[in-house]
Amino acid sequence: MTTPQDSNSALAALQQEWHQRHAVLWQSMLQRKPGEATAPMVQAEPGDKRFGHPAWAESPIYDYLHQAYLLNASYLKKMADVAPAADVLTKNRMQFATRQFVDAMAPSNFAATNPEFIQKALETKGESIKLGLQNLLGDLEKGRISMTDDSAFEVGRNLATTPGAVVFENDLFQLLQYAPLTDSVAHRPFLIVPPCINKYYILDLQPENSFVRYAVSQGQTVFLVSWRNPQAEQGHLTWDDYLEHGPLTAIRIVQEICGTPQINALGFCVGGTILSSALAVAKARGEDPVASLTLLTTLLDFTDTGEIGCFVDENSVAQRETTIGKGGLLTAKELSTTFSALRANDLIWQYVVGNYLKGNKPTAFDLLYWNGDSTNLPGPFAAWYLRNLYLENSLREPGKLVMCSTRADLGRVDMPHFILATREDHIVPWQSSYLGRKLLGGPATSSTFVLGASGHIAGVINPAAKNKRSHWINDSTTANSDEWLATATEVKGSWWQRWADWLKQFADGEVPARGRMGNKKYSPGEPAPGRYVKEKA
């Protein structure tokens, strides 16, 4: 445990280092000859492209300005690291707030201190300033920062185009069934439960990067829960409603349509938390409807929730319970702002500079279009989720939570499971996702864990055809995530094929492709992607 004396000593050492480095930087500027190019004394962190343009180095003033900023930013972050704090949450918040301040104060964010702004304004004779103001006014009207060319995409036209149909709907979700792409398919159908915090088509962007299409091409009869984007009339829905009228209903209908006592199921992010909770309810009822479970970047143990935890404490949760806990909405705008703040340089300031200072039009990028297509959450659902999972971490304790009138125990969710986490995930830290292995039941050998490269989204949407990045595998069943990684083997390329081969173990044989979607009771209606996914917040 760091003592106050240790912190004071560390802060004093940091301050001395800061003074010395500033003195050296100032001296190097004074000694610089006109037109002379010098190597920067202070380097940006890897991946930081804010000062990569030659204009930052050509002028001694801007060269000094950006290096002094980097030096100050490093000093402030180190101060936050060593400063005394009452507890871990306070420390995390201090570090988070420091980073927000440091990111916001970058000289690249301001017209007067950004040489790229001045250079482009001169080159375009002021046209870039006019375009930047037009972009700003347009975004003020939209109520959000544009990250992509919205006109380039439309759900159902060039996003979420895998052929299928809606075979069931209630007030909470539409159930999509996809048309087969192979002559034969697995006997057991496959159900996907995406997160309700955003829209499902992250899993079905375009044919070349569609996880849904890939699963269909692997001989799976794929069903998918397309959550409704809640409006005021859905503001009363609870966590129990999402379990009972979400996955539990979807599983039953998939069983009926395909005539199988068991199915295979996948949950992504909070969809995985919802699905696992629903299966705990099913097990408590004496039901065993799922033969295998896949969880992608999912939290079951909320001990370490990453930087999102900076927004969750007793006061903030109590406020939610008072304002929307009995009815109302946690709005899409608030959710989007929170998630963007977690990566402010990438999801806020990059576009402030590009759109408003330089007058650029954002390029077309399907993932960023999806990122801006936000969803609301029902207030009672959100308040319960924050209280019982994020704040009190009760799901990990057998029998503590009552869900759908049963006492939930994840230890009874004992089917073989495949857990994917991603190494740079800032929403679901991979070590936290790993903890789910010891909460789910069944023998240790029935647990498969794979660690993907990249982050929460890019690590999941890593098409097998492109075979980018890498993933880590290990047969070890150790309870310690760091021990697992220390002896893991890195494998180049996507994890998709590894997962597809794993899932085939639970096919229960093959049958001719189910050419007809739905059945007499659940006849196919509107074509996929359905209307629920098109609803705006």
N, C-alpha and C positions, 0 to 999 in steps of 0.2 A: 504494500500500500504506500503510495507517495505521500510524504509528509508535507506540511506547509513550508518547512525549511527547505526541503528538496525542491519544491516548486519555485520558491524565491531565488534559490541558487541558479536554477535552470533559466528563469526569466532574466536574471542579471547577466548570465552568460550570453543569452540570445541578444540582449540589448547591446552588449559590447560588440558582438559579432556584427550586428546590424550597423552600428556606427562605423566600424572599420570597413565594411564592404561599401557603404555609401561614400566614404572618403576616397577609396580606390576608384570607384566608378566616376566620381566627380573629377578626380585628377586625370583619369584617362580621357575624359571629354575635353578638358583644358589642353591636353597635349595633342589632341587629334588635329591633323593638318587639313585644310580645306580640300574636299574631293577625295580624301583618303578613306578607304574601306578597312574597317577593323573588325576582328572577330568579337562577337558580343561577350562581355564578361559574365552576364547573367543569362542563362538559357531558359527558354520556355519548357514546360513539361512535355514529354512525348505525347503527340496527338493534338497539342494546342496550336491551332493554325491562325490565331488572331493576329499575330505579328509576322506572318510569313511573307507578306508582300514586300518587294524591294524598297518601297517608299519609306518603310520604317527604319531602314538602315542607311539610306542615302543622305538623310538630313541628320546632322549631329544632335539637333534639338529633339527630334522624334526618336532617334536612337537612344538618347539619354532618358527620355520620358518613359518609353516602354520598358527599358531595363530597370529604371527606378521603381516602376510599378511592380514588376515581377519580384524585385527584391523585397519591397514592402509587403506584397501578397504572401510571399514565403514566410516572412517574419511573423505576420499576423496569424497565419495558420499554425505555425510552430508554437506561438504564444497560447493559442487555444488548446493545443495538445498538452502543454505542461501546466497550464493554470489549474489551481485547485478547484474541485467541484464536490458538491455534497453527495452526489450519486452518479451512476452511469448515465441516466436519462439527462441530467443537467449537463454533464460533460458532452454528450452527443448533441444536445441542443446548442451548446456554446460553439462547437465545431461547425455545425450546420449553419448557424447564423453568421459566423465569421466568413464562411465560404460564400454565402449569399451576398454579403457586403462586398467582399473582395471581387466577386464576379461582376457585380453591378458597377463598381467604380473603375473598371478597366478603361484606359484612355481610348480604346477602340470604339467604345459605346457613345462617344460624344463628338459632335461635328467639329468643335474647335480643336480637338486633340487627336483627330484621325486624319493622317495625311492622305489616305485613300479617298476619303470624302472630298477633300480639297482638289486632289488630282483629277478625280472623275468630273467634278463640277466644272473645272476649267476645260477639260477635254470635250465635254458635251455642251459648253456655253450655258450652263445652268439648267439644262434639260433634266439632269439626274435629280436635282433638287425638286423640280416640279413633279416628276414621277414619284419621288419619295413621299411628298406630301399627299399625292393622290392615293398611294398605297396605304398611308397612315389613315386617311379619311375612310377608305374602304374597309379597313380592318376595324376601325371604331364603329362603323355601321354593323359589321358582322359580330362584334363583341369578342374577337379573338385575333391572335397573330396568325397570318397566313404562312403556312410552312411548305405548301405545294400549290401547284396550279389546280385549283378545285374543278375547273371546267374540263380537265382531261379525263375525269373518272366519273362513273355512274354505277352504283350497285345494281347488278342485274344486266348491265350492258357490257362492261369490260372488267368488272369485279364480281366475285361470287357467281361465276358462270357455270360451275359444274352442274350437269343436267340432273334434275330431280324434281320432286313435288312435295307439297305440304300434305301430309296424311292425317294430321290431327292438330287441333289448336284449342287452347283454353285462354283464360284472361292473362296468363303468365308467359306462355311460350307457344311457338309453332314447332311441330316435329317434322323435320325434313327427312325424306328418304331419297337416296341418290340412285340413279340408274346404273346398272352394272357395265363394266368395261371388259369383262372376261367371260369366257364361256361357262366356267364353273366358279363357284364361290364357296367360302367357308360355310359349314352348316350353321354355326353360331353367328348371328348378326353382331354388328359392332356399333355401339352408341358413343357419341362424343358429347360431352357436357363442357361447353366453353365458359369463360367468365361472364358474369352478368354486369361487371363493371365497365365493359366495353363490348363492341359488337363482334359477332362470331366470325365475320369474314376475314379476320386476320389469318384464319386457317384455310381460307379459300379466296386468296387475292386474285391472282391470274393463273392460267393453267400451268405455267412453268414453275410457280412457287406455291402451288396449292397443296397443303397437307391432306385436305379432304380428297382431292382427285388422286393423290398418290395412294391413299388407303384403298380407294375403290379399285385402282389399277392393280393392287396386290391381292385381289380376289376377296375383298371384304364387302358384305352388304352393309353399307354405311347409313346410319341414322344420325341426326344432329339436332340438338336443342337450340332453337333460335329464340333467345329471350326477348320479351317485349321491352321496348324503351319506356319505362313507367312515366305516365302522366299523372295529373292530380287525382284522377279516379282510381289509380292503383297505389296511391300514397299510404294506404292502410296495410299493405302486405307485410308479413312478418317472415322471420327466418324459417319457421315451421311451414309457412305457405310455400316457400321456395323449395323445401325438401319434399313435402307431400305432393304438391301440384307441379313440381319440376321433375327431377330425376326419377322419383318413385313412380310417378304416373308414366313417364316416358319409357322406363324399363318394362312396365307391365304391357304397354301397347306394342312395343317391339317384340316382346315374347308372343303376344297374340297374333301379330301380323305374320311372323315367321314360324310360329308353331314350335318354338323351342323352350324348354324349361329354364335354360340359362343363356345369357348373352355375354359378350366381352364389352368392357366399358373403359372410357378414357375421360379424365378431367384435367382441365388446363387452368392454372392459377387458382383463383377463388372458386372456379368451377370444380377443381379437384377437391377443395375443402368441402364444398356443398355435396359433391358426389360421395365422398368418403363418409360424411355425416349421414347421408341418406342410407348408405349401405349398413352403417351401424344401427340405424332404426330398423331396417329390414331384418337384420340378424336378431335383434331383440324381439322381433315379432315371430321368429322361427322360420324366416324365409331365407333362401339362398339363391338369389336370382342371377348372380354375376360369377362367371368362371375365372376371369382374369381382370386385373385392374391396372390401368396405366395412369400415372400422375406426372404431369408436366409442370415444372416450376411451381410447386404447390407447398403451402404451409399447413402443417398439422400441429406442430409444436411452435408456439409463437414466442419463445424465449428471446430470440433475437430477430426483430422484424426489420432490421436495416433502418434507413433514414426515415421511412414512413413513421416509425415509432416516435420521432421528434414531434409529430402532430397529435399524439395520443397520450393523454394523461387523465387523471380523475376529473379535473375541472372541465376539460374540453368534452369528455364523454358525457358528463352530467349535463352540460349545456345542450348537447344533442338530444339527450333523453327528454329534457324539458321542452325544447322547441319543436322537434320532429319525431320524438320517440313514440307518440301516440297517433301520429298521422302527419303527412307532409312528405316533402322530397329533399334528399341531399342532391343538389343540382349538379348537372353535368359540368357547368362552368367552374364550380368550386372543385370538383374532382380533377378536372383537366388542369387547373391552375396548380393544384397540389402536386400532381405528377410531373408537370413541367418544371416546377421549382427544384425537383430532385436532380435535374440535369440542366441548370439554367443556361450555361454557355451553349449547350447543344440545342435546346428547345425554346429558348427565349432570345438571348442576346445575339446569337448568330443571325436571327431573322430581323431583329431591330436594326442591326447594321446593314444587312443586305437589302431589306425592303425599304427602309426609311432614309438611311443615310446615302446609300448608293443608288437607290431607285430601281433596283433589280426586280424582276418578276420571278417568284420562286419556280423552280423546275418541277416537272411532273414526277411524283414519286408515290407509288401506291401505298406504301406503309405509312407515310406521313399523312396521306389523305384519310386513311383509317384512323390514325392518331387524333385527327381533328374532328372525327365523327363521333362525338361523345354521347354518353348515356347518363340518365338520372338513376338514382336508387331510392326505393321507398324508405321513408324515415324510420319506421319501426324495425325493418330489416337491418338498416345501416347501424342504428343505435345498439341493437342486440349484438351484432357482429363485432363492433368496436369494444363493447363492454366485456363480453364473455370470451372472446378470442384474443383480440389485440391487447386488451388491458389486463384481464385476469388469467388468460391462457388456460382456460378450463377444459378445452377439448382433449388435452393430453391426459387428464385424470379420469380413470374409468368410473363411470356412474355418476360423475358430478353434475353433468348437464342433462336436463330433461328436454328432449326434442321429440315433437310429435307424440307426446304422452308416454315416451319410453326413456329409460336411462341409457345414455349412449356410452358405448365402450368400443373404442377403435380396435382393441385387442381381439374382438370377435370378427373383425373384418379380415378373414384369414385366407382369402384366395391368393394365388401367386400374383405378385405385383412387380411392375417395372416403373422405377422412379427416375425421371430425368431432371437434373438441375443444370444451371449454366453458371460458369465460373465468374463472370463479371456482372451478375444479376444484382441490381441495386434495389429491387423491389422485394424479391424473395432470396435472401442470401443463401448460397448453395449449402453451407454448413447447416442452416436451419432446415432446409428441405431434406437433408440427409437424416435428420432426427426422426423423420416419419417412419424410417425403417424399423425402429424399435417400438413404435406405437402400434403399427399394424400387426395382426396376428399371423399365425402359420409358422412353419419351420423357417429358420434363418435361410436355408437353401432356396426357399421359394421367393426370396427378395433379390431383385436385380437393380443395381444402381448404376447409372451412366451420367458422367459429367460432361456437358457440352462446353465448347468455347463460346465467347461473346456474351451477350446480355439476355435480358428477360424475353425479348421478342426475337432479335436476330439469331440468338442461339437455338430457338425452337424452329423458326422458319428458315431452315437450312436445307434446301432441296437436295435430294439424293442425286439428281441428274447433274447438278453443278458441282457437287461433292467438294464444297469449300470447307475451310476451317478444319477443326479436328474435334475429337472427343476422347475421354479417358474411361477405361474399363478396368475392373478388378473383381475377382471372385470373392474377395475378403468380405466377411460379414461383421467386421469389427464395429463397435458402437461409436468409435472415434473417427470423425470425418477426416481429420488431418492424417491419422494413421492410414486411412483408406487411400488418400491421395499420394502419400509417400511411396506406396508400393504399386500404384496404378500404372497402367501402360497407355501411352498416348497413341491414338490411331488417327491417321489423317483422313479427313473427309467427314461427310454427314453421318449422324447417328440414325437416320431414318431406316436404312436397310437393316441395321442391327435390330431395331425395334420390330420391323415387319417380320423378320425371321423368328423373333421371340414370340410374337402374337400367333403365328401359325401353329404353335404347339397346342393351342387351345381352340382350334377350329372345330374339333369333334367331327372330322371327316369333311368331305366335299359334296355339294349338290349342284345340279344344273343352275345356272344364273337365274335369279328371280327377276324375270323380265317384266312382270306386272308389279307395280308399286302398290302398297297398301293391300287391303283385302275387302271383302264385302262390307264388313263393319266400318272399316277405316278407308274409305275410297279416296284416291288422290284428288286434291283440289287444285289450287293455284300452283303454277310452276315455281320451282326454287328460283330465287332465294326467298320468296314469300314477301308479304308486306310488312311484317313486324320489324325486320332488319332495316327497312327504309324509313321508319319513323324517326323524326328528328327530336332532339331534346327540347 
